[in-house]
Amino acid sequence: MLYYALIFLVVAIIAGILGFGGIAGTSAGIAQVLFFLFLIFLVISLVMGLFRRT
């Protein structure tokens, strides 16, 4: 998931440089959502790992 967030971020940067504002904004929004989903799943995974050890 983090891989796809980085891909959308790169697409947003390239589109922004080339002047495609709509595509850049959409790609940046998708990248942001995917990054936050990755963080949520990371925290859930870490918490579940702590509970399995005890």
WOZI-V159956 format. One record per residue. N is the residue number from 1. PHI is phi as a letter, one per 20 degrees, with the letter a starting at -180 (999 if undefined). BURIAL is 1 if it has 24 or more other C-alpha atoms within 12 Angstrom, else 0. Layout:
{{N:PHI:BURIAL} {N:PHI:BURIAL}}
This chain:
{{1:999:0} {2:f:0} {3:g:0} {4:f:0} {5:f:1} {6:f:0} {7:f:0} {8:f:1} {9:f:1} {10:f:0} {11:f:1} {12:f:1} {13:f:1} {14:f:0} {15:f:0} {16:f:0} {17:f:0} {18:e:0} {19:n:0} {20:e:0} {21:f:0} {22:f:0} {23:f:0} {24:f:0} {25:f:0} {26:f:0} {27:f:1} {28:f:1} {29:f:0} {30:f:1} {31:f:1} {32:f:0} {33:f:0} {34:f:0} {35:f:0} {36:f:0} {37:f:0} {38:g:0} {39:f:0} {40:f:0} {41:f:0} {42:f:0} {43:f:0} {44:f:0} {45:f:0} {46:f:0} {47:f:0} {48:f:0} {49:f:0} {50:f:0} {51:f:0} {52:f:0} {53:f:0} {54:e:0}}
